[in-house]
């Protein structure tokens, strides 16, 4: 499938490396924290034995596409390998390798309740009471907790609270924003399954019925002029602009990491391409991280793009 893509921020690179080690008690929210860090652009490695952290960092620094924002989730699931964590951290300190440690915590009663709700056994006491496992793990993590850069206690946190806290700590000054995908498509080829918002523009005048415009895409100036000169088009774009100017900041505020706006016409060649281009230009002008894709354009008999 051939796609037409456009993204002015595609070659964006990060200014500095940032290494985060996430650890803490089982049931405290490490998995969710990792997901939110991924949404901020971090490459996350879960349950890596600590001894491999320096080597993995070296591999990332020499990769063809340098990975400079890495999260290592290290906890007692690695069993006896976890005991090497403090030694690894001390060696990293000696070599001036900068890192931050996020320690996830929660009260015993909250962790026990979460395990009861999921009906899972605790990794430190698989055949015993959950409370015993929590006590053992807390004692084993005591020395590691003292080295933490940040401690997040999720006892009274909702998922949204944790997301906001992660963004507050690790999203500052990194230029990571919600990514908006503007997608044109043709209804006859099926609706995109990942669309968050779908605009049906089949009511707009169709250039397909004009011989001189039939084989030209909606991005060609004369096709665009034909579509936009109609009063219905002008009124529609005015209302769409107003809608997006209200909605997009609300999605950003809510912490949404990706938004897919799909615009459909019959074949995905004329009207949807034109409107998608208009919306993309509006979003870029407003400073959003947006990309433009014409999913079905080249499935048509296109002679001028």
C-alpha positions in Angstrom: 0.0 0.0 0.0 1.5 3.3 -1.1 1.0 6.3 1.2 1.7 10.0 0.9 3.2 11.2 4.1 4.2 14.6 5.3 5.7 15.5 8.7 7.7 18.6 9.3 9.0 17.3 12.6 9.9 13.9 11.3 13.7 14.4 11.7 13.3 15.9 15.2 16.1 14.7 17.5 16.5 15.1 21.2 19.0 17.5 22.6 20.4 15.3 25.4 20.4 11.8 26.8 18.1 10.9 29.7 18.3 7.6 31.5 15.6 6.6 34.0 15.6 3.6 36.2 12.1 2.7 37.5 11.9 0.4 40.5 9.7 0.0 43.5 7.1 -2.3 45.1 5.0 -4.7 43.1 1.5 -3.3 42.7 2.6 0.3 43.1 2.1 1.2 39.4 5.4 0.6 37.7 3.7 -0.8 34.6 1.4 2.2 34.2 4.3 4.6 34.8 6.3 2.8 32.1 3.4 3.3 29.6 3.2 7.0 30.4 6.9 7.3 29.9 6.6 5.6 26.5 3.9 8.2 25.6 6.6 10.9 26.4 8.9 9.3 23.9 11.1 7.1 26.0 12.3 3.7 24.9 11.3 1.3 27.7 12.9 -2.0 28.7 11.0 -4.0 31.3 12.4 -6.5 33.8 16.0 -6.2 32.6 18.6 -7.8 34.9 20.6 -4.8 36.3 24.0 -6.2 35.2 22.9 -5.6 31.6 22.0 -1.9 32.0 25.5 -0.5 31.2 25.9 -2.7 28.2 22.5 -1.8 26.9 23.2 1.9 27.3 26.4 1.4 25.2 24.5 -0.4 22.5 21.9 2.4 22.3 24.6 5.1 22.0 26.2 3.3 19.0 22.9 2.5 17.2 22.4 3.9 13.7 19.5 5.8 15.1 20.8 6.9 18.5 18.4 6.0 21.3 18.9 8.8 23.9 15.8 8.5 26.1 15.7 5.1 27.9 13.7 3.7 30.7 14.8 0.6 32.6 12.2 -1.1 34.8 14.1 -3.1 37.3 12.5 -4.9 40.3 12.3 -8.1 42.3 10.9 -10.0 39.4 14.5 -10.5 38.3 15.0 -12.5 41.5 18.6 -13.0 42.6 19.7 -10.7 39.7 18.1 -7.8 41.4 20.7 -7.8 44.2 23.2 -6.5 41.7 21.4 -3.2 41.2 23.2 -1.2 43.9 26.6 -2.4 42.6 25.6 -1.5 39.0 24.5 2.0 40.2 27.8 2.5 42.1 29.8 1.6 39.0 27.7 4.0 36.9 28.4 6.8 39.5 32.1 6.2 39.2 32.0 6.6 35.4 29.8 9.7 35.6 27.0 8.1 33.7 24.0 10.3 34.5 20.8 8.6 35.4 17.6 9.3 37.4 15.8 6.7 39.6 12.0 6.7 40.0 10.9 4.7 43.0 7.2 3.7 42.9 5.6 3.1 46.3 2.2 2.6 47.9 0.9 1.7 51.3 0.7 -2.0 52.3 -3.1 -2.0 52.5 -3.5 -0.5 49.0 -1.0 -3.0 47.5 -2.8 -5.9 49.2 -6.2 -4.6 48.0 -4.8 -4.3 44.4 -3.5 -7.9 44.5 -6.9 -9.1 45.9 -8.7 -7.4 43.0 -6.5 -8.9 40.3 -6.4 -12.3 42.1 -2.6 -12.6 41.5 0.0 -14.0 43.9 2.8 -11.7 45.1 6.2 -12.5 43.5 7.9 -12.5 46.9 5.4 -14.9 48.4 3.8 -17.0 45.6 2.6 -19.7 48.0 2.0 -17.5 51.1 -0.1 -14.5 52.2 0.2 -11.3 50.2 1.1 -9.3 53.3 4.2 -11.4 53.8 5.3 -10.8 50.3 4.9 -7.0 50.6 6.9 -7.0 53.9 9.7 -9.0 52.3 9.9 -6.8 49.2 9.8 -3.6 51.2 12.8 -4.8 53.3 14.7 -5.9 50.2 14.1 -2.5 48.5 15.0 -0.3 51.5 18.5 0.4 50.4 17.5 1.1 46.8 14.8 3.5 47.9 17.4 5.7 49.5 19.1 6.3 46.2 15.9 7.4 44.4 15.8 10.7 42.6 12.0 10.7 42.8 9.5 8.8 44.9 5.9 8.6 43.8 3.4 7.2 46.3 0.3 6.0 44.4 -1.8 5.1 47.4 -4.3 7.8 46.6 -3.6 8.2 42.9 -6.0 7.6 40.1 -4.6 6.6 36.7 -5.0 10.3 35.6 -3.1 11.5 38.7 -0.2 9.2 37.9 -0.1 10.3 34.3 0.0 13.9 35.2 2.7 13.3 37.8 4.9 11.5 35.3 4.4 14.2 32.8 5.2 16.9 35.4 8.5 15.2 36.3 9.7 13.8 33.0 7.9 15.8 30.3 9.5 19.2 31.1 11.5 21.0 28.4 11.5 18.0 26.2 9.3 19.3 23.4 7.1 16.1 23.6 3.5 16.9 22.7 0.5 15.1 21.6 1.0 13.7 18.1 -1.9 14.5 15.6 -2.3 12.4 12.5 -4.5 13.9 9.8 -5.6 11.2 7.5 -7.6 11.4 4.2 -9.3 8.2 3.0 -11.9 6.9 0.7 -15.1 5.3 2.1 -15.2 2.7 -0.7 -11.9 1.4 0.7 -13.1 1.2 4.3 -12.9 3.4 7.3 -9.6 3.6 9.2 -9.9 1.5 12.4 -7.7 3.8 14.5 -9.6 7.1 13.8 -10.6 9.1 16.9 -12.6 11.6 14.8 -14.1 11.0 11.4 -15.4 13.8 9.1 -17.5 12.8 6.1 -17.0 15.4 3.3 -19.0 13.6 0.6 -21.5 16.5 0.6 -18.9 18.9 -0.9 -18.8 19.4 -4.7 -17.0 16.5 -6.4 -14.3 17.4 -8.9 -14.5 13.8 -10.3 -17.4 15.0 -12.5 -15.3 17.7 -14.1 -13.3 16.2 -16.9 -10.3 18.6 -16.5 -10.1 17.8 -12.8 -11.0 14.1 -12.6 -7.4 12.8 -12.6 -5.9 15.5 -10.4 -5.7 15.2 -6.6 -7.3 17.6 -4.1 -3.8 19.1 -3.5 -3.6 20.5 -7.0 -4.4 24.3 -6.9 -7.2 24.2 -9.5 -8.9 21.3 -7.8 -8.6 23.0 -4.4 -10.0 26.2 -6.0 -13.0 24.4 -7.4 -13.8 22.9 -4.0 -13.2 25.9 -1.8 -15.2 28.4 -3.9 -18.5 26.8 -2.9 -20.3 28.5 0.0 -20.9 25.1 1.7 -17.2 24.5 1.7 -16.4 27.8 3.2 -19.0 27.5 5.9 -17.9 23.9 6.7 -14.2 24.9 7.0 -15.1 27.8 9.3 -17.0 25.4 11.6 -14.3 22.7 11.5 -11.6 25.3 12.4 -13.7 26.5 15.3 -14.3 22.9 16.5 -10.6 21.9 16.4 -9.5 25.2 18.0 -11.7 24.2 20.9 -11.2 20.4 21.0 -7.4 19.9 20.5 -6.4 21.9 23.6 -8.9 19.9 25.6 -7.2 16.6 24.4 -3.8 18.0 25.2 -5.0 19.0 28.7 -6.4 15.5 29.2 -3.0 14.1 28.4 -3.9 12.3 25.2 -0.7 11.2 23.5 -2.1 10.6 20.0 -5.1 11.9 18.0 -6.1 10.6 14.6 -8.4 12.9 12.6 -9.8 11.1 9.5 -11.4 12.9 6.6 -13.3 10.7 4.1 -14.8 11.2 0.7 -15.9 8.6 -1.8 -12.4 7.6 -3.3 -10.0 9.5 -1.1 -8.6 11.5 -4.0 -10.2 15.0 -4.2 -12.4 16.4 -1.4 -10.8 14.5 1.6 -7.3 15.3 0.4 -8.2 19.0 0.1 -9.8 19.2 3.6 -7.1 17.1 5.2 -4.5 19.5 3.8 -6.5 22.5 5.2 -6.7 20.9 8.7 -3.0 19.9 8.7 -2.0 23.5 7.8 -4.2 24.9 10.6 -2.7 22.6 13.2 0.9 23.3 12.1 0.2 27.0 12.2 -1.1 26.6 15.8 2.2 24.9 16.7 1.0 21.3 17.1 3.0 18.2 16.2 1.0 17.0 13.2 1.6 14.8 10.2 -0.5 14.3 7.1 -1.3 11.0 5.3 -3.3 10.4 2.2 -4.1 6.7 2.7 -6.0 5.9 -0.5 -4.9 8.6 -2.9 -2.7 6.4 -5.1 -5.4 3.7 -5.3 -7.1 6.0 -7.8 -6.2 6.9 -11.4 -4.1 9.9 -10.3 -2.1 11.7 -13.0 -1.3 14.9 -11.1 -0.6 15.1 -7.4 
